[in-house]
Amino acid sequence: MVREGVGGSTRTLQWKCVESKIDSKRLYYGRFILSPLMKGQADTIGIAMRRALLGEIEGTCITRAKSEKVPHEYSTIVGIKESVHEILINLKEIVLRSTLYGVRDASICVRGPRHVTAQDIISPPSVEIVDTTQHIANLTEPIDLCIELQINRDRGYRMKPTNNSQDGSYPIDAIFMPIRNANHSIHSYGDGNEKQEILFLEIWTNGSLTPKEALYEASRNLIDLFIPFLHAEEEGINFTENKNRFTLSPFTFQDRLSNLKKNKKIIPLKFIFIDQLELPSRTYNCLKRSNIHTLLDLLSNSNSQEDLMRIEYFRIEDVKQILDTLPEAFHNRFT
């Protein structure tokens, strides 16, 4: 629950799960709503959440398999129905649940004839196999099948390198994304300025985490990405213009304005128009759109650097340009 002040009133944002179901061990579904939101906010949140769900959540999967006496990936082994390539594809389909970081080892060591599934994988205690019925291979003769596996945790998609085998070790395309799909939709209600929105989020997962866990993870990742901007002022950010770095002290603007306002000739300022300041066209247009036509308008409406920065499309470079221009304007006018 989040409280947000809007126009002197307080809105309480609430979210809840309106639908949840498990279609299979490898397909979970959840539908959530967040409301009430102001017009446009639902789309902002929905787009960000969908991207975070699909691209920022980590997953665990098998990234490499190694077996001796295998000449190449497309070879066949007597007594095994599938080719080595087909076995690698089946290993790729195995869904794992884990919070581990770094590479972990697992293995398969069985003797035929038998049907080999994910249940035959000997994995570390920190790794859980979501669907143990996943097919791996069919052993049709009394032979031994031993496969060493590497398990890793990451995000996104990792393609195996073009050089396939390294001493019988074969990389596997890794699909770390635990989110199968994510959609958002918006329902609007109300009229005019009172119009509000409800955000609907639909999440499908592969069973390695629930939709609710995915929603929490995506939200946390988004917050982590934005935290550095909250500390921007503490870091003392420098602004760059024409490859020359400069910083604008907040006292510089206030001191200069204070000195100008104390000037005994403040009355003639209404006769100095910003057209005479030789400002860049961009800065000039921003001031005009804000109904600032004279120096008196500028000094009356701007008590600080922050006041100027509130002008639509105004930048720190525009503030500096005005500071550089004011002393020259006064010198030319009153000397």
Number of C-alpha atoms within 10 A of each C-alpha: 9 8 10 12 9 9 7 6 7 10 16 13 13 13 16 13 15 10 11 16 13 14 10 11 15 18 17 21 22 21 20 19 19 20 18 20 21 16 17 12 15 24 17 11 15 20 14 14 22 21 15 20 29 20 17 20 22 21 25 26 27 27 24 21 22 19 17 12 9 16 14 16 18 10 11 16 14 11 16 21 15 18 15 21 16 16 18 22 13 17 24 18 17 21 25 24 19 20 11 16 11 8 11 16 14 16 17 19 13 18 14 16 15 15 14 21 19 21 16 15 18 15 18 14 7 10 18 16 18 19 19 16 14 17 17 22 22 17 22 14 14 13 15 14 18 14 16 17 23 19 23 20 21 19 17 15 12 13 11 14 11 7 8 14 16 10 13 15 20 23 22 22 19 24 21 23 23 29 26 16 15 21 16 19 14 16 11 16 12 9 8 8 8 9 13 19 20 21 22 21 21 20 24 23 25 23 23 25 21 22 27 18 12 23 20 12 17 23 17 13 15 16 10 10 9 10 10 12 10 9 11 10 9 9 10 9 11 9 13 12 9 5 7 7 9 13 12 14 9 11 11 13 19 15 12 14 21 13 9 17 16 9 10 8 11 13 10 12 18 13 11 17 15 19 13 10 17 13 16 11 10 11 18 18 15 17 21 13 11 11 11 19 18 20 22 20 17 20 17 12 12 17 14 18 19 13 10 18 15 11 13 11 12 16 14 16 15 19 18 16 14 17 15 12 14 15 13 11 16 15 9 8 11 8 5
